[in-house]
Amino acid sequence: MKKPATTSKHVVATLNREQANALVLYLNYKKYHWLSYGPLFRDLHLLFDDLASHAYETIDELAERALMLGGKPIADAAAYLPNASIKASAGDLTMRRMVEEAVRSLDHVIGELHADADTATAAGDIGTADLYTRLVQVHQKDRWFLRQVLEKNDGLV
């Protein structure tokens, strides 16, 4: 049974937002990676690079999924920030603030992905719902790693 075009448009809109969020996450993680310092420098430098790779890998996946549904991905650089629901990192931050900012962004994206999976499921689009479910798992693991850095509150970040 074919779903109405408006339903697909809603799903494509979620894919566009998540594609924009993935690029902002990637850029934020690279900022944190480049500006890491302190006693956990090596670990955080490598962790943020891993997280950037995870985010980067999803950009193409989300864009291509929008195309599969007959929609259009975000293709103009200027369109990314206005379509993202998370903020680009700005200014000089302590290591603690970088980690906290990354956790807040992941919390936001994970919450949206849950809602977006519901939107896709309601539209009968189990492929997109499955993509979102998988991305939730990736982001939850990334968030877990970051939260462990903050857990002891030992002053290292």
Backbone bond lengths (Angstrom), bond angles and torsions (degrees), N, CA, C in turn:
res aa  C-N    CA-C-N  psi(-1)  N-CA   C-N-CA  omega(-1)  CA-C   N-CA-C  phi
1 M - - - 1.444 - - 1.526 109.35 -
2 K 1.275 117.22 125.03 1.468 122.59 -177.65 1.525 109.46 -79.59
3 K 1.323 115.43 132.30 1.463 121.63 178.29 1.522 109.81 -82.61
4 P 1.323 118.26 151.66 1.462 120.39 178.09 1.530 111.96 -60.85
5 A 1.324 115.72 150.33 1.465 121.33 -179.24 1.518 111.26 -59.34
6 T 1.333 117.82 -32.33 1.469 119.61 -179.93 1.517 110.96 -65.25
7 T 1.328 116.96 -33.88 1.463 120.41 177.58 1.521 109.67 -65.11
8 S 1.336 117.01 -45.53 1.462 120.65 178.09 1.518 110.85 -62.49
9 K 1.320 117.60 -37.49 1.462 120.73 178.44 1.522 111.11 -61.78
10 H 1.332 116.81 -37.79 1.472 120.01 178.09 1.529 110.63 -65.59
11 V 1.321 115.83 -41.27 1.465 119.83 178.90 1.528 109.91 -67.15
12 V 1.322 117.64 -43.21 1.465 120.84 178.19 1.526 110.34 -61.90
13 A 1.322 117.56 -37.34 1.474 120.54 177.40 1.524 110.59 -61.75
14 T 1.335 117.69 -38.41 1.471 119.47 177.36 1.524 110.18 -67.92
15 L 1.329 116.55 -38.89 1.472 120.17 178.11 1.525 110.92 -63.36
16 N 1.329 116.80 -41.00 1.466 120.27 178.50 1.524 110.87 -63.08
17 R 1.333 117.23 -43.72 1.461 120.38 179.43 1.523 110.57 -63.04
18 E 1.314 116.21 -44.32 1.470 119.65 -179.28 1.526 111.37 -68.65
19 Q 1.330 117.43 -32.39 1.467 120.33 174.74 1.530 109.52 -64.37
20 A 1.317 116.84 -44.16 1.470 120.84 177.91 1.524 110.13 -63.72
21 N 1.321 117.34 -43.26 1.464 120.71 178.28 1.524 111.42 -61.23
22 A 1.324 116.66 -39.19 1.468 120.29 -179.77 1.525 110.87 -62.25
23 L 1.323 117.24 -41.09 1.463 119.24 178.72 1.526 111.03 -68.63
24 V 1.310 117.93 -40.79 1.471 120.16 178.16 1.526 109.73 -64.68
25 L 1.335 117.69 -42.99 1.470 119.89 175.58 1.528 110.07 -57.56
26 Y 1.319 116.61 -47.07 1.459 120.86 -179.86 1.529 110.92 -56.08
27 L 1.322 116.19 -49.93 1.469 120.01 -178.32 1.524 111.57 -65.28
28 N 1.330 117.22 -39.35 1.464 120.04 177.00 1.529 110.67 -62.94
29 Y 1.325 116.53 -45.67 1.466 119.99 179.83 1.524 111.35 -61.61
30 K 1.333 117.30 -39.33 1.460 119.55 178.59 1.534 110.23 -65.53
31 K 1.322 117.35 -38.34 1.467 120.17 175.74 1.528 109.46 -58.39
32 Y 1.324 115.94 -50.92 1.470 119.90 -178.79 1.531 110.42 -61.76
33 H 1.317 116.87 -40.12 1.465 122.56 178.40 1.531 110.37 -59.02
34 W 1.336 116.06 -48.87 1.464 120.17 -177.77 1.519 112.22 -68.80
35 L 1.323 117.32 -32.10 1.465 120.55 -174.01 1.524 113.46 -101.56
36 S 1.320 118.39 12.22 1.469 121.53 177.27 1.524 110.26 -62.15
37 Y 1.321 115.37 147.69 1.462 120.82 179.08 1.530 108.56 -159.74
38 G 1.301 115.90 173.41 1.461 121.44 172.58 1.512 113.97 92.94
39 P 1.355 115.39 -170.32 1.459 120.47 -173.79 1.532 113.78 -65.12
40 L 1.328 117.21 -21.64 1.460 119.98 177.86 1.534 111.68 -104.42
41 F 1.337 115.39 20.58 1.463 120.19 -174.22 1.524 112.76 -48.28
42 R 1.312 116.58 -57.02 1.462 119.30 -173.81 1.520 111.46 -60.34
43 D 1.317 116.96 -46.24 1.461 120.61 -178.89 1.528 111.92 -63.06
44 L 1.330 116.97 -45.88 1.458 119.81 -179.24 1.528 111.74 -70.42
45 H 1.323 116.34 -38.46 1.460 121.24 177.40 1.532 109.89 -57.68
46 L 1.317 116.83 -47.42 1.467 121.67 179.99 1.533 111.45 -71.13
47 L 1.329 117.45 -40.57 1.458 121.08 179.41 1.527 110.72 -60.66
48 F 1.323 117.27 -48.40 1.460 119.48 -179.12 1.530 111.46 -64.68
49 D 1.312 117.64 -32.25 1.463 119.46 176.21 1.526 110.49 -67.42
50 D 1.331 117.16 -40.36 1.471 120.80 175.60 1.532 110.64 -61.64
51 L 1.324 116.91 -45.10 1.456 120.54 -179.13 1.529 110.47 -64.13
52 A 1.324 116.52 -38.09 1.466 120.21 176.90 1.528 110.13 -61.59
53 S 1.311 117.27 -41.08 1.468 120.86 178.03 1.519 111.19 -62.36
54 H 1.334 116.68 -42.66 1.466 120.22 178.53 1.530 110.44 -59.65
55 A 1.315 116.94 -46.41 1.470 121.29 -178.70 1.524 110.38 -65.50
56 Y 1.329 116.77 -43.98 1.461 120.95 -177.44 1.525 111.64 -60.58
57 E 1.330 116.32 -40.89 1.465 120.97 -178.76 1.523 112.24 -61.44
58 T 1.314 117.43 -27.35 1.464 119.87 -176.45 1.522 113.09 -82.03
59 I 1.328 118.15 -21.41 1.467 120.78 -176.19 1.523 110.62 -57.70
60 D 1.306 117.20 -51.52 1.457 122.00 -178.74 1.527 111.00 -65.63
61 E 1.308 116.41 -40.18 1.459 121.38 -179.73 1.533 111.33 -60.29
62 L 1.327 116.02 -44.57 1.463 120.90 179.48 1.529 111.09 -67.90
63 A 1.331 116.76 -41.62 1.466 121.01 179.20 1.533 110.77 -63.06
64 E 1.312 116.71 -45.17 1.461 120.05 -178.74 1.521 111.74 -68.25
65 R 1.318 116.88 -32.21 1.472 119.61 177.18 1.527 109.44 -64.99
66 A 1.336 117.83 -40.64 1.470 120.89 177.01 1.530 109.85 -59.67
67 L 1.324 117.38 -41.22 1.464 121.20 178.51 1.523 111.11 -64.82
68 M 1.320 117.00 -39.65 1.469 120.73 179.32 1.521 111.36 -60.99
69 L 1.328 116.03 -29.56 1.467 120.36 -179.00 1.521 112.07 -89.32
70 G 1.329 117.05 5.60 1.450 120.47 179.27 1.516 113.60 85.69
71 G 1.330 116.50 10.44 1.459 121.23 179.22 1.516 110.75 -99.48
72 K 1.307 114.19 -170.03 1.465 120.76 178.51 1.521 108.95 -123.64
73 P 1.320 116.42 136.11 1.472 119.16 174.60 1.522 109.96 -79.65
74 I 1.295 115.25 169.41 1.460 120.20 172.06 1.524 106.24 -72.93
75 A 1.323 116.35 123.05 1.453 120.22 -176.06 1.523 112.87 -121.80
76 D 1.315 117.74 -13.95 1.460 121.65 179.38 1.522 109.54 -100.77
77 A 1.312 116.43 129.61 1.462 121.23 -178.39 1.527 111.63 -54.00
78 A 1.315 117.23 -39.37 1.465 121.54 -177.79 1.525 112.62 -65.91
79 A 1.309 118.29 -16.42 1.465 121.29 -177.63 1.533 113.33 -88.54
80 Y 1.312 117.47 -9.79 1.465 118.75 -175.77 1.528 113.25 -67.64
81 L 1.302 118.95 -55.96 1.468 120.38 -176.11 1.526 113.20 -60.01
82 P 1.338 119.41 -43.92 1.462 118.30 179.16 1.531 113.54 -64.61
83 N 1.332 117.75 -23.57 1.460 121.17 -179.46 1.524 113.40 -92.78
84 A 1.320 117.29 -12.40 1.466 121.04 -179.84 1.523 110.20 -80.79
85 S 1.307 115.37 146.48 1.466 119.99 176.22 1.524 111.47 -101.70
86 I 1.323 117.35 -4.78 1.463 120.50 172.49 1.524 107.93 -107.67
87 K 1.296 115.02 157.89 1.462 120.25 -175.55 1.528 111.63 -93.45
88 A 1.306 114.26 146.79 1.459 119.81 172.19 1.524 108.03 -71.24
89 S 1.309 116.76 138.25 1.458 121.15 178.17 1.529 109.17 -64.38
90 A 1.317 115.33 140.49 1.468 119.73 -179.10 1.521 110.29 -138.12
91 G 1.302 115.31 143.11 1.458 121.15 173.90 1.516 114.18 83.38
92 D 1.335 113.76 177.84 1.459 121.22 177.68 1.522 109.05 -82.24
93 L 1.324 115.79 131.26 1.460 121.41 -178.32 1.519 110.30 -127.58
94 T 1.309 116.05 148.62 1.463 120.25 169.93 1.522 107.91 -70.89
95 M 1.315 116.49 165.46 1.464 119.76 176.72 1.530 109.72 -59.52
96 R 1.311 116.82 -43.00 1.469 120.28 179.12 1.522 110.53 -57.47
97 R 1.320 117.05 -46.51 1.468 120.88 -179.20 1.524 111.09 -64.34
98 M 1.332 117.68 -37.08 1.463 120.29 177.44 1.526 110.33 -61.66
99 V 1.329 115.81 -47.33 1.464 119.94 -179.16 1.528 109.83 -65.19
100 E 1.322 117.40 -44.58 1.470 120.46 178.88 1.523 111.85 -61.77
101 E 1.326 116.80 -41.80 1.460 120.89 178.72 1.526 110.47 -63.00
102 A 1.313 116.77 -41.41 1.463 120.88 178.45 1.528 110.81 -63.63
103 V 1.326 117.11 -41.67 1.472 120.98 178.66 1.530 109.99 -63.42
104 R 1.322 117.43 -45.34 1.471 120.30 178.95 1.532 111.51 -60.35
105 S 1.311 116.49 -42.09 1.468 119.62 178.02 1.519 111.09 -62.71
106 L 1.316 116.64 -43.31 1.464 119.90 178.82 1.518 111.45 -65.37
107 D 1.320 117.64 -41.17 1.468 120.30 176.90 1.527 110.04 -56.45
108 H 1.319 115.53 -44.58 1.465 120.59 -179.08 1.530 110.76 -64.00
109 V 1.328 116.71 -48.98 1.460 120.84 -178.18 1.526 110.60 -63.63
110 I 1.304 117.69 -42.57 1.473 120.78 179.36 1.526 110.15 -60.33
111 G 1.322 117.28 -44.45 1.466 120.63 177.81 1.517 111.76 -60.22
112 E 1.326 116.51 -43.52 1.466 120.36 178.53 1.522 111.46 -65.51
113 L 1.317 117.37 -40.23 1.452 120.01 -179.92 1.523 111.85 -62.92
114 H 1.335 116.66 -35.72 1.472 119.65 174.95 1.522 110.13 -60.79
115 A 1.326 116.59 -48.80 1.468 121.43 179.96 1.530 110.27 -65.20
116 D 1.330 116.92 -40.11 1.461 120.57 -179.57 1.525 111.62 -66.61
117 A 1.322 117.27 -34.83 1.466 120.61 175.97 1.524 109.55 -63.88
118 D 1.325 116.69 -39.43 1.468 120.54 176.74 1.525 110.72 -64.10
119 T 1.337 116.97 -41.47 1.471 121.45 177.83 1.520 110.32 -60.70
120 A 1.314 116.54 -46.26 1.466 120.99 -179.63 1.529 110.85 -65.13
121 T 1.310 116.92 -41.68 1.467 120.84 178.96 1.521 110.61 -62.76
122 A 1.323 116.68 -45.18 1.468 120.81 178.63 1.526 111.34 -61.78
123 A 1.331 116.58 -28.36 1.465 121.53 178.77 1.530 111.67 -84.23
124 G 1.330 116.93 -1.77 1.461 120.65 -178.26 1.519 112.96 77.21
125 D 1.319 116.77 19.24 1.465 122.25 -177.00 1.529 109.37 -104.26
126 I 1.327 114.91 80.88 1.462 118.53 -176.72 1.527 112.10 -70.79
127 G 1.334 116.85 -23.71 1.470 119.98 177.82 1.518 111.52 -63.95
128 T 1.334 116.47 -47.06 1.463 119.74 178.59 1.520 110.37 -69.95
129 A 1.332 117.34 -38.77 1.471 120.16 177.39 1.526 110.05 -59.63
130 D 1.337 116.49 -41.00 1.464 120.91 178.51 1.523 111.25 -65.16
131 L 1.322 117.02 -41.61 1.470 121.23 176.56 1.521 109.97 -58.33
132 Y 1.326 116.91 -47.81 1.462 120.79 -179.39 1.528 111.40 -63.43
133 T 1.319 116.78 -39.64 1.466 120.41 179.15 1.524 110.70 -62.66
134 R 1.324 116.10 -42.27 1.465 120.11 178.42 1.525 111.17 -65.22
135 L 1.338 116.54 -41.28 1.465 119.80 179.50 1.524 111.77 -66.36
136 V 1.322 117.23 -34.31 1.464 119.79 175.37 1.523 109.64 -58.11
137 Q 1.320 116.48 -44.03 1.460 120.30 -179.63 1.525 111.77 -63.30
138 V 1.316 117.31 -41.89 1.466 121.32 178.07 1.528 110.12 -61.86
139 H 1.330 115.88 -48.99 1.471 120.23 -177.87 1.531 112.02 -67.58
140 Q 1.326 117.49 -34.70 1.459 119.67 177.57 1.524 111.09 -64.57
141 K 1.323 116.25 -40.06 1.471 119.14 177.80 1.523 110.09 -66.03
142 D 1.333 117.56 -42.68 1.464 120.96 177.57 1.524 110.71 -60.29
143 R 1.324 116.31 -43.88 1.474 120.90 178.82 1.530 110.37 -62.31
144 W 1.317 117.07 -40.41 1.461 121.36 179.10 1.527 110.21 -59.26
145 F 1.337 117.67 -45.46 1.463 120.82 178.71 1.528 110.49 -59.59
146 L 1.321 116.58 -45.83 1.475 120.38 -179.05 1.522 111.86 -65.82
147 R 1.305 116.58 -41.16 1.474 119.28 -178.90 1.529 111.29 -65.55
148 Q 1.315 116.73 -31.65 1.460 119.76 178.17 1.525 111.09 -64.97
149 V 1.320 116.89 -31.29 1.464 120.74 176.97 1.523 109.91 -64.04
150 L 1.326 116.78 -36.08 1.471 122.02 -177.47 1.535 112.90 -87.65
151 E 1.311 117.24 -17.57 1.469 122.78 -168.09 1.531 114.81 -54.06
152 K 1.294 118.36 -48.00 1.475 121.01 -173.26 1.526 112.84 -77.66
153 N 1.324 116.59 -18.15 1.458 120.87 -177.89 1.535 109.75 50.80
154 D 1.326 115.67 46.69 1.464 121.61 -174.46 1.544 113.94 -94.28
155 G 1.326 115.63 5.07 1.452 118.85 177.16 1.513 114.48 84.30
156 L 1.321 118.85 3.93 1.449 120.15 179.36 1.525 111.82 -75.48
157 V 1.319 116.96 -24.09 1.477 120.12 174.29 1.507 108.76 -123.41
